[in-house]
């Protein structure tokens, strides 16, 4: 595996793990109806995080697939992965 492939695999795995953890957190909150009022203000933020990291997971997965199979379109996928990563950094960088 080339170094870019290893880097994409790490990025994809981390983004997928984050997305799964966020989705499971949402499912847990949904199964706590007694605590619904307490967690209601945080659901919008949680859904935004699921969207951002879900997008990052999908784009990085496609980019990794293109890199491992040496597809001609992989450079476009790498650019999309860089943009998705930059979006995640921009959204979650402390202000």
C-alpha positions as CSV (number, residue, x, y, z in Angstrom):
1,X,0.0,0.0,0.0
2,X,1.3,3.4,-0.9
3,X,1.6,6.1,1.7
4,X,-1.4,8.0,0.4
5,X,-3.5,4.8,0.6
6,X,-2.4,4.3,4.2
7,X,-3.3,7.9,5.1
8,X,-6.7,7.6,3.4
9,X,-7.3,4.3,5.2
10,X,-6.6,6.0,8.6
11,X,-8.8,9.0,7.7
12,X,-11.6,6.8,6.5
13,X,-11.5,4.5,9.5
14,X,-11.5,7.4,11.9
15,X,-14.4,9.2,10.1
16,X,-16.4,6.0,10.0
17,X,-15.8,5.3,13.7
18,X,-16.8,8.9,14.6
19,X,-20.0,8.6,12.5
20,X,-21.0,5.3,14.0
21,X,-20.4,6.6,17.5
22,X,-22.5,9.7,16.8
23,X,-25.3,7.6,15.3
24,X,-25.3,5.3,18.3
25,X,-25.5,8.3,20.6
26,X,-28.5,9.5,18.7
27,X,-30.2,6.1,18.9
28,X,-29.5,6.0,22.6
29,X,-31.0,9.5,23.1
30,X,-34.1,8.4,21.1
31,X,-34.6,5.4,23.4
32,X,-34.7,7.7,26.5
33,X,-38.1,9.4,26.3
34,X,-37.9,10.5,30.0
35,X,-34.8,12.5,29.2
36,X,-36.0,13.9,25.9
37,X,-36.4,17.4,27.1
38,X,-32.9,17.4,28.6
39,X,-31.3,16.3,25.3
40,X,-33.5,18.2,22.9
41,X,-31.2,21.3,22.6
42,X,-28.3,19.1,21.6
43,X,-30.1,17.1,18.8
44,X,-29.5,19.7,16.1
45,X,-25.8,19.8,16.9
46,X,-25.7,16.0,16.9
47,X,-27.4,15.8,13.6
48,X,-25.0,18.3,12.1
49,X,-22.1,16.3,13.3
50,X,-23.5,13.1,11.9
51,X,-24.0,14.9,8.5
52,X,-20.5,16.3,8.4
53,X,-18.7,13.1,9.4
54,X,-21.0,10.9,7.4
55,X,-20.1,13.0,4.3
56,X,-16.4,12.8,5.2
57,X,-16.7,9.0,5.6
58,X,-18.4,8.5,2.3
59,X,-16.0,10.8,0.3
60,X,-12.9,9.3,2.0
61,X,-14.2,5.8,1.3
62,X,-14.6,6.5,-2.4
63,X,-11.2,8.1,-2.5
64,X,-9.6,5.1,-0.8
65,X,-11.3,2.7,-3.2
66,X,-10.0,4.7,-6.1
67,X,-6.5,4.8,-4.7
68,X,-6.4,1.1,-4.0
69,X,-7.8,0.1,-7.4
70,X,-5.7,2.8,-9.2
71,X,-8.7,4.3,-11.0
72,X,-8.3,7.2,-13.4
73,X,-10.8,9.3,-11.4
74,X,-8.9,8.9,-8.1
75,X,-7.4,12.4,-8.2
76,X,-10.8,14.0,-8.3
77,X,-11.8,11.8,-5.4
78,X,-8.7,12.8,-3.5
79,X,-9.5,16.5,-4.1
80,X,-13.1,15.9,-2.9
81,X,-11.7,14.1,0.2
82,X,-9.4,17.1,0.9
83,X,-12.4,19.5,0.6
84,X,-14.5,17.3,2.9
85,X,-11.7,17.2,5.4
86,X,-11.3,21.0,5.2
87,X,-15.0,21.4,5.7
88,X,-14.9,19.2,8.9
89,X,-12.0,21.2,10.2
90,X,-13.7,24.5,9.4
91,X,-16.9,23.5,11.1
92,X,-15.3,22.2,14.3
93,X,-12.2,24.5,14.6
94,X,-12.5,26.4,17.9
95,X,-13.4,30.0,17.3
